Amino acid sequence: MKVKPLYLAMLVLLMGQLTACSSREDVQAATVESATPLFMLSEDGVGPLNASTPFNLVRIGDAFQEFNVVEETSASSGDNNRVITVKQQVKPLLTINPDFQQKHIFSVIVHDNLVGNQLGHALGSKFAEIYTPQSLEQCAPGVDDWAGKVMCYAPKNTNILYLFSGSTPKVTDTVPAPAAMQDWVLEEMVWKAPVKK
């Protein structure tokens, strides 16, 4: 799945202003019981990728030599959006989005539980398994390819975001009450590079 960096940036900015916070069942069934992770998602990055990694096919390919690393271009709405994908054979593991200048990594989207999570949450987990009333984080409605879903900061973390989907209610421009999202499923995880000061 490709999400334009501009839309992801807008979503992250929107989430910074908020104060509150069944699909992909195949992901849950196929990957929750995954064995040893190939690499880990953490506050600092994903595997060998971090805030200092350039958005460069050769450099990222060198970091993932045992995987298929491909640069793709999506020409939609007149924009020339480049992403780099990392796959195990044909199974998507990561989508890497560049910053506005396309020089550094803006975000990394995790698509599979072959990528571990140092916070302990796996794709396929339910909203209620991750958050309690005391641990709710800021959430925002998804945009673009993520329309109809909800993105929330991971517990006690500002560099990792969780994308949740559910059958009802459908999200428009507001986030459902936490009670309505208890059975929503963690569909993707996103690491975003910290803002440079």
Residue pairs with C-beta under 8 A, 6 or more apart in sequence:
1 92
1 95
1 109
1 111
1 145
1 188
2 72
2 74
2 81
2 83
2 95
2 145
3 95
3 97
3 109
3 144
3 145
3 146
4 74
4 76
4 79
4 81
4 97
4 144
5 81
5 97
5 98
5 99
5 100
5 106
5 107
6 79
6 100
7 143
7 144
8 97
8 106
8 107
8 190
8 192
9 100
9 106
10 143
11 140
11 142
11 143
11 146
11 151
12 161
12 192
14 140
15 138
15 139
15 140
15 151
15 153
15 161
16 138
18 138
18 139
18 140
18 175
19 138
20 136
20 138
20 139
20 175
21 131
21 136
21 137
21 138
21 139
21 152
21 153
21 175
21 178
22 165
22 166
22 167
22 183
22 185
23 165
23 166
23 167
23 185
23 187
24 123
24 124
24 165
24 185
24 187
25 124
25 185
27 112
27 113
27 123
27 124
27 185
27 187
28 123
28 124
28 125
28 185
29 124
31 112
31 113
31 114
31 122
31 123
31 124
32 113
32 122
32 123
32 124
32 125
34 112
34 113
34 114
34 122
37 113
37 114
37 115
37 116
38 47
38 88
38 93
38 114
38 115
38 116
39 46
39 47
39 48
39 115
39 116
40 46
40 47
40 115
40 116
40 117
40 118
41 110
41 115
41 116
41 117
41 118
41 119
41 160
41 189
41 191
42 118
43 118
43 157
43 159
43 160
44 50
44 51
44 159
45 51
45 53
45 108
45 191
46 94
46 108
46 110
46 115
46 191
47 63
47 64
47 115
48 63
48 64
49 60
49 63
49 94
49 96
49 105
49 108
49 191
50 105
50 193
51 104
51 105
51 193
51 194
51 196
52 104
53 59
53 60
53 63
53 104
53 105
54 103
54 104
54 105
55 82
55 84
55 96
55 98
55 99
55 102
55 103
55 104
55 105
55 106
57 69
57 71
57 84
60 69
60 84
60 86
60 96
61 69
64 86
67 86
67 87
67 88
67 93
68 85
68 86
68 87
68 88
68 89
68 90
69 84
69 85
69 86
69 87
70 84
70 85
70 87
71 82
71 83
71 84
72 82
72 83
72 84
72 85
73 80
73 81
73 82
74 81
74 82
74 83
75 81
82 98
82 102
83 95
83 96
83 97
83 98
84 95
84 96
85 92
85 94
85 95
85 96
86 92
86 93
86 94
86 96
87 93
88 112
88 114
91 112
91 114
92 111
92 112
93 110
93 111
93 112
93 114
93 115
94 108
94 109
94 110
94 111
94 115
95 108
95 109
95 111
96 105
96 107
96 108
96 109
97 105
97 106
97 107
97 108
97 109
98 104
98 105
98 106
99 105
99 106
99 193
100 106
104 193
105 193
106 192
106 193
107 190
107 191
107 192
107 193
108 190
108 191
109 188
109 189
109 190
110 117
110 123
110 188
110 189
110 190
110 191
111 123
111 188
112 123
113 122
113 123
113 124
115 189
117 189
119 154
119 155
119 157
119 160
121 129
121 130
121 154
121 162
121 186
121 189
122 186
123 186
123 187
123 188
123 189
124 185
124 186
125 185
125 186
126 182
126 183
126 184
126 185
126 186
127 164
127 166
127 178
127 181
127 182
127 183
127 184
127 185
127 186
128 182
128 183
130 154
130 155
130 162
130 186
131 137
131 152
131 155
131 178
133 178
135 155
135 156
136 178
137 152
137 153
137 154
137 155
137 156
138 152
138 153
139 150
139 151
139 152
139 153
139 175
140 150
140 151
140 152
140 175
141 147
141 149
141 150
141 151
141 171
141 172
141 173
141 174
141 175
142 148
142 149
142 150
142 151
142 163
142 171
146 163
147 171
148 165
148 170
148 171
149 163
149 164
149 165
149 171
149 187
150 163
150 164
150 165
150 171
150 175
150 176
150 181
150 184
151 161
151 162
151 163
151 164
151 190
152 161
152 162
152 164
153 160
153 161
153 162
154 160
154 161
154 162
154 189
158 194
159 191
159 192
159 193
159 194
160 189
160 190
160 191
160 192
161 189
161 190
161 192
162 186
162 188
162 189
162 190
163 186
163 187
163 188
163 189
163 190
164 181
164 184
164 185
164 186
164 187
165 184
165 185
165 187
166 181
166 183
166 184
166 185
168 180
169 176
169 180
